[in-house]
Amino acid sequence: MRELSRIAAVTAVILFGGAVFAQTPTSGPVKITLDQAVQMAHDHNHALKAARTTIQQNQAQEITANLRPNPTLSGDSQFLPIFQPGSFTTNYVNEITQFDIGIGYLFERGGKRQRRLEAAQDATAVTRSTVDDNERTLAFSVATQFVNVQLAESTLDLALQDVKSFQNTVDISDARYKAGDMSEADYLKIKLQLLQFQSDVANARMSRATSLVSLREFLGYESVPADFDVAGDLEYQPLNLKEEDLAAMALKQRADLRAAQQGITAAQSQIALAQANGKKDINASLDYSHVSGYSSLSLFGSIDLPIFDRNQGEIARTRYALTQAQELELGAAETVVGDVATAYETLHANDEVMALYRGGYLDDSQKSREISEYAYKRGAASLLDFLDAERSYRAIQLAYRQALAAYALALEQMREAVGTRNLP
């Protein structure tokens, strides 16, 4: 009875476990959107994470810049009877030996510590804007690879549809060839055309795989599994904004321009620091002395006379650095406007191409293919006419997908040029 109970229990567990396993749905590959891909890259991209450490390094330099000078402790003992040990008595030490101990401090003039802190904080602001600009360029790189994956998948879908559709034509041609309604030469041409479609499928799969690998490098290998995929298809998203409006947005949004503007403030802080360093500091100390039985306090002070060195070379250098920063800011502004103009013209040109395809060429190629296929299958059209219509349809469809991807890339280029992904 015990053995039968044990067997029944094991059997129930197996059956119940199998039923549960059979009911568990198999999960497909993880799919991510473009916004999720950009966020993953911002969170996991190692180059960007390394760049962010420069902000922390600058913040640590702010601590160093705000430190006060350390006080100095000094002491000495003179007239010790080292070579006459027998004379080392209490009276000798009290009456003959001299002891001094003192504490000194460097008093900084000209507000050096405040100037150092301001200069370090301004440098941190420039670094932070530079890292923000790295995020901008990384987002464009991620979007470019994302669109490449979408194009590869769209091309693969087209190739699979072509193979499926043309396989039907091959099957019909095979039946006609066996029935004697088609010559062997025409039948072989049909089969060779199928090879081209099958090669297109293989090439599209390879392009999709390599594009996913490139995208994963930007996202960080640990952020997505190996079999991840992208969500969404290539879409046409018209942008109805004037170039002047986009340029105005870019001048407010671009992080590299903001970094150049902050570079002027940082250069001005360096001038103020150089002028403060031209002020000579005061060394002061308070000493206690015991000699010949008497104790006394002494106050000492010293300051460099700014006759020759007034830090005039560094002051002149920082002023030239300010001029350099101003010129860089002007150049950065021109670069921003030029990037917007280039992106706008690229987007406008691709938009015109999209209008051509969407204006009827896609439908015309589809109808031409359907008419030729219908006529060929009923013997009203030659094989060459049918193959030519098939090649034209495939070329138009592939060119449309490439034009759609080019438009999407132009739109991403505009987002990068403006400095924001949220375009109206």
N, C-alpha and C positions, 0 to 999 in steps of 0.2 A: 504493500500500500504506500509506503514511503517513497519507493522508487517510482511508482505510477504518479504520485503527487508531484515529485520533482520534475518528471518528464512533462507533465501537463503545464507546470509553471513556466518551464523554459519555452515550451511551444507557444504559450500565450504571449510571453515577452517578445518572441521573434515575430509573431503575427502582428502584435500591436505596434512594434517598432517599424516593421515593414509598411504598415498602413500609414503611420505618421510620416515616414520618409517619403512615401508615395504622394502624400498630400502636400508636402513642403514644396512651394514653387521654386523653380530654379531662377536665380537672379541673373540678369544679363550684365553686360559691361557697364561700368560707371560712365555716365554721360555728363559733361559739364558745358555750361553756356560760356559765352565770351566774357561776360562780366565776372563769372566765377573763375575763369582762367586768369584774368587780369589780377583778381584778388589773391589767387594762389601764388602767382608770381611775386606779388608784393610781400607775401608772407613767407615764402620759402626760397626765393631765388638767392643763391649764395653770394653772387656778386653784389646784389643790392644790400644784403645783410652785412657784408663786409664794408660797404660804403657807409652804412648807418653808424658803424663804430667810430667813424671820423667825427660825428657829432659828439659822442661820448668823450672822445679824446679832447676835443675842444672845450667841453664842459670841465674836464679835469684841469685843463690849462687855466680856466677861469679861477679855480681854487688856488692854483699856484700864483696867479697874478695878484690875487687879493691878500696874500700872506704879508704879514708885517716882518720887519727884520728881527732876528733873534738878538737878545741881549748877550753881552760878552762878559765872562767872569775871568778875572786875572788875579794872580798872586805871585809873590816872590819872597825869598828869604836871603839876606845878605850877611856877610861877615861871620859865617859859620866856621868854627875851628876844626875843619876837616883833618888838617895835618897835625893838629895838636889836640888829640882826644882828651888829654888830661885837663884841658882848660874848659871842657864842656860842662859847665856848672850852671846852676840856676841864676846866680848873680851875673855870670857872663852873658847868658841869654837875655836877661832883663836889661842889662846896662849897655852891652856892646852890639849884640845881634839886632839886625833890622828886619821887621816883618811888614809886608804890604799886601793888602787885598782890596780889590776894587771891582766895580761893576760898571759896564759901559753900554751905551745904546746909540744906535744910528738914527737920528731924526731926519726923515726924508722931507725935503722941501718941494714946493711946486705941485703938491697933490699927485705924486708919482703913483701911489697905490691905486687911487681912484682912476687915473688915466690908464694904468695897466689893465684894470678890470674892465673898463669901457672898451678898450681895444680888443681884449679877449672875447667879450660878449659880442662885439660886432663881427669878429671872425667866426664865431659860432653861428651867427645868423646867416652869414654867407655860405657856410658849410651846409647848414640845414636846407637852404634854397637849392644848393647844388645837388643834394641828395633827392630833393623833390623833382629836380629836372631829370635825374637818373630814373626815377619812377615813371616820368612821362615817356622817355625813350624806351624803357622796358615795356610799357603798355603797348606802344606801337609795334615793337618786335613780336610780342605775344599775339596781338591782333593780326599781324601779317601771317604768322604761322597758322593761326586759327583759320584764316580765310584760305590758305593753301590746303589745309585739310578738307575744308568744305568743298573746294574746287575738285580735289582728288576724289572725294566721295561722289560728287555730282557726275564727274567724268566716268567713274566706275558704274554708277547706276545707268548712265546712258549706254555704256559698252555692254552691260548685261542685257539691257532691253534690246539692243541691236542684235546681239547673239541669239536671244530667244526668238525675235521676230524673223531673223534671217534663217534660223534653223528650220522654221516652218517652210520657208521658201525652198531650202535644200531638200526637205522631205518630199515636197510636191514635185520638185525637179527630178528627184530620184524615181518617183513613181512614173513620171512622164518618160524618163530615159528607159526604164524597164519596159514600158508599153510601146516604145519606138516612136514617141512623139517628140523626142529631143535628141539631138546629136551628142555624141560623146564629148566633142570639143566644148559645146556650150555647158554641158554638165560639169566638166572639169573646171571651167571658169567660175561656175557657181561655188564649187567646193573650195577653190582657192580664195575666193572672196570671204568665205567663212573663216579661213585661217587668219585673215587680217582682223576680223572682229575679235577672234579669240586672243590674238596678240594684244589688241587694245585693252582687253580685260586684264591680262597679266601686267601690262605696263601701268594701268590705273591702280591696281592693287599694290604694286611696288611703290608708286608715288604716294599713295595714302599711308603706307607703313612708314616711309621715310619722313613724311610730314608730321606724323604723330610723334616720332622719335625726336624730331627737332623741337616740336612744341613742348614735349615733356622736359627737355633740357632747360627751357625757360621757366617752367612751372616748378621744377625741383622733383627729382625722381621719387622722393619719399611722399610727395603730396598726392599722387595719383597712382593707381595700380597699372600694371603693364598692359592690360587689355582695355584701357579707358578709351572713350570716344568723345566726339564733340556733339553737342546738341544744336539743332536748328539747321536750316538750309540757307543758301545764299539768297538774299532778298534785295530788292531794289527799294532804297529809302531816299526819296528826293529831299534835297536840302534847299530851302527857299530863303536864302539870306544873301544880302549884298556883300561884296568884297569889303567895302568900307566898314560895315558892321562887324565882320569877322576880324578885320585888322584891329579895330578898337577893343574887341574882346581879348585878342591875343596880347595886346599891350598891357592889359590888366591881369591876365592869367598866367602868362609864361613865366616859369620858375627861373629860367636862365637869365631873362631880363631882370627879374627881381634880384637875382644874385649879383648882377652887374650894378644895379642901383645901390644895393647894400654895400658893394665894394667901394663906392664913393664915400659912404659913411665910415667904413672901416679905414679908408685912407686918411680921412680927416681925423679920426681917432689916433692914428699913428703920428700925425703931425703934432697933435696936442701932447702925446706921450714924449716925442722927441724934444719938444720945447720944455716939458717938465723935467726931463733928464738933463737939460742944460742948467738947471738950478742945482747948485752945489749943496750937498748934505752936511749936516753938523754931527760930528762925533763928540759925544759927551760922556764923561765917566766920573764916578765918585769913588775915591780911594780912602781906605783906612790904613794908617801907618803907625807902627810902634818902633821907636828907636831911642836909645839912651834913657830908657825908663819913662819916656813921654809918649802919649798917644795923640793922634791928630787925624783930622779929615781934610781931604784935598779934593777940589773940584777942577776937572780939566775939560777943555773943549778945543776943537780944531775944525777948520773948514778950509777947503781948497779955494784959492783965489782964482776966479775965472778970468785969467789974463789971456791965456793962449787957447785952452780947450773950453769952449762954450757949447759943444755938441753941434756946432754950426754945419758940419758935413752931413750928419744924420738928418738935421732939420731940412737941409736943401734936398736930400734924397727923397724924403717923404713928400715934399711938395711936388717933385717930379712924379712920384708915384700917384699922387692925387690927379695930376694931369693925365697920366696913363689910365687910371680908373674912369675918368670922365670920357676919354676917347673910347674905351671899351664899352661903356654904357651906350654911347651913341652908335657904335658898331653893332651892339646887340639889338638895339631897337630897329636898325635897318635890316638886320637878319630876320627879325620877327616879321616885319612887314613883307620882306621878300619871300619868306617861307609861306606866308598866307597867300600871296599873289600866285606863287607857283602851284600850291595845292588847289587854289580856286580854279585856275586855268585847267589843271589836270582833271579836276572833278567835272568841270563844265564840258570838256572834250569827251570824257567818258559818258557823261549824261546824254550828249548828242548821239553817241553810238548806241546807247541803250534805247533811245527814242526810235532809231531806225529799226532795230530788231523788233521792238514792241509795236511798231507801226504797221506790221503786216508780213514782214519777211519770214518770221517763224511759222505763221499759218500757211504762207505760200509754200514753204519747203515741205511742210507736212502734207498739204494737199497734193503737191507734185509727186511725192513719194507714193501716196495712197493710189493716185490715178495710175501711175506707171506699174505699180504692183498688181493692181486689179486687171489692167490691160495685158500684162505679161502672163499672168496665170491663165488668162482666157485666150492666149495666142494672138492678141491684137497689137502687141508691141514686141519689139526685138529685145534680145537679152542685153545688148549694149545700152539701149535706152533705159532699161530697168536698172542696170548697174550704175549708170551715170546718175540717175535720180536718187539711187540709194546713197552714193558717195556725196552728192550735193546735200542731201538731208543730214547726213552725219556731220559734214563739215559745218553746216549752218548751226546745228545744235551744239556742236563742240565750241564753235566760235562764240555763240551766245553765252555759254557758261563761262568762257574765258573773259568775255566782255563784262559779265556780271561780277566776276571776281575782281577784275581790274577796277570796276566802279567801287566795289566794297573797299579795296585797298586805297583808292583815292579818297574815299570818305574817312578812312582811318588816318591817312596822311593829313587831312584837314583837321581832324581832332588833335593830332600831334602838333600841328602848326599853331592852332589856337591855344592849346595848353589845357584843354578840358575834354572829357568824353561826353559831357552833357550839352550837346549842341541843340538849340531850339529846332 
